[in-house]
Amino acid sequence: MKYPYVRRLPKFEYLTPKTIEEAVSLLSEHNGAARPMAGGTDLLLKMKRWEIFPPYLVGLKNISGLGYIEFDDVQGLRIGPLATLHAMETSSLVREKYPILSNAASTIGSLQIRNLGTVVGNVCNALPSADMLPGLIVLGAKIKVVSRKGEKKVAIEDFITGPGQTILANDEIATEVQVPPLLPRSGGVYIKHALREAMDLAIVSVATLMTLDGEICNEVKICLGTVGPTPIRAMKAEQILRGKPFSDEGIRQASEMASEEAQPRSTMRGSAEYRKEMVKVLTARALNRAGTESLK
C-alpha cells in the first residue's frame, strides 16, 4: 500500500536572506510564488503531499538573533520567529511566568518535531488543532506582521480566519508573538485530549485563564480548540463566571454553556457528540485548576 504523502518534494529554490527586510523583499518580489520557512515541519509535509507547490522557499535560518524568548514587566513576553517549541517547553522563564504556554508546547508532536517547529510557525499554520493557539488567545497575545509598508500588530484570534488561513498577504511575514504581562492572582491552564498522550492531534483542547479578586472571578477567558474551523472563545460561558464568586455551581454552568458554544464536526478521531461532551468535562477541569492556580 502506498501512502499519499510518500512522494518526492516538488522542485523549489531555497533563498537565504540575511535580514528580515531582505526576506520581505524576496516575498514581495516573487508575489505569491514564495513561502517563508522557519522549522518547516508543516510546510515541507504539505509540499511532500503535493498540496502546495511554492517554487521558492525563503528560509529564515541565516538571519541572526531570531530565536529569542524575552520578558520584561512592561511589555511581557516576546517570542521570536525562530524560537522553537522545545525552547518554549523548557524555558525556565516561560515556566515561571506563563506555565500554560510551556505546558501547551510540551504536548506537540515528538521531541524531534519540537526541536524544529517554531511557536510562530504553529500560529501561522492556523490548524484548528494547533496546541499553542488556545493558550495564546486567552492570554490576549498579538502577532507582529512586517511588510515593505511597515509593521502591524494583530490579536491572534483576529489573525486566524479559517482552517490553515490567516490574514497574511503574499508580501507579509510574521516576526514575533507578544504576550502581555499577567495580572496578579491569575492562573492559566491548557488541557489537551488526544488518543495518545504524545505525538497526536487533539480531539478537543481547552485553555482557561482566571483572575480572582478575593473570591470573585474578576476576569475569565475560555478558548476551545478542535471544535470549530478556528479556536473558539466561549464568551457566553465566560460571562456566567465573570464578576461572580468562584464556585462549583458556577463552573458547572459555565462548562455546560461552553459545550453548547462548541461547533464540532464528526471525524475519524471523534464524533461531534463526543467532542461536545468532552468540552464540558475539560472546561470544568481547566476552570477548577485555573482557579486553584490563581489562589496561590
LINJO-V215405 format. One record per pair of residues at least 6 apart in sequence whose C-alpha atoms are under 6 Angstrom apart, sorted by sequence separation. I is the first residue (numbers start at 1). J is the second residue. If there is no record, write none. Layout:
# LINJO-V215405
i={I;I}
j={J;J}
This chain:
# LINJO-V215405
i={17;71;145;160;212;225;266;27;70;95;145;159;211;224;265;70;144;159;194;211;224;264;69;144;193;194;210;223;69;143;192;193;210;223;68;143;193;209;222;223;68;142;193;209;222;67;89;142;192;208;66;88;142;191;208;240;66;67;68;191;207;66;67;89;190;207;89;190;206;221;237;259;189;206;220;189;205;34;85;188;205;237;259;33;36;37;188;204;237;259;33;34;35;36;37;38;187;204;220;34;35;36;187;219;147;186;218;234;256;147;186;217;218;255;146;185;217;104;146;185;216;217;86;104;145;216;217;255;85;86;145;216;217;255;144;145;215;216;144;215;85;144;84;85;143;251;84;85;143;83;84;128;142;227;228;82;127;142;227;228;127;141;227;126;141;9;81;125;7;14;15;5;12;13;14;15;16;5;12;15;18;19;18;163;162;162;135;129;134;41;39;39;39;210;138;100;100;110;134;100;109;81;81;80;129;79;129;189;79;128;78;78;77;128;189;77;128;188;76;128;187;76;76;187;187;186;185;24;32;31;28;27}
j={23;77;151;166;218;231;272;34;77;102;152;166;218;231;272;78;152;167;202;219;232;272;78;153;202;203;219;232;79;153;202;203;220;233;79;154;204;220;233;234;80;154;205;221;234;80;102;155;205;221;80;102;156;205;222;254;81;82;83;206;222;82;83;105;206;223;106;207;223;238;254;276;207;224;238;208;224;54;105;208;225;257;279;54;57;58;209;225;258;280;55;56;57;58;59;60;209;226;242;57;58;59;210;242;171;210;242;258;280;172;211;242;243;280;172;211;243;131;173;212;243;244;114;132;173;244;245;283;114;115;174;245;246;284;174;175;245;246;175;246;117;176;117;118;176;284;118;119;177;118;119;163;177;262;263;118;163;178;263;264;164;178;264;164;179;48;120;164;48;56;57;48;55;56;57;58;59;49;56;59;62;63;63;229;229;230;207;202;207;117;116;117;118;290;221;188;189;199;223;190;199;175;176;176;225;176;226;286;177;226;177;178;178;229;290;179;230;290;179;231;290;180;181;293;294;294;294;147;170;170;171;171}
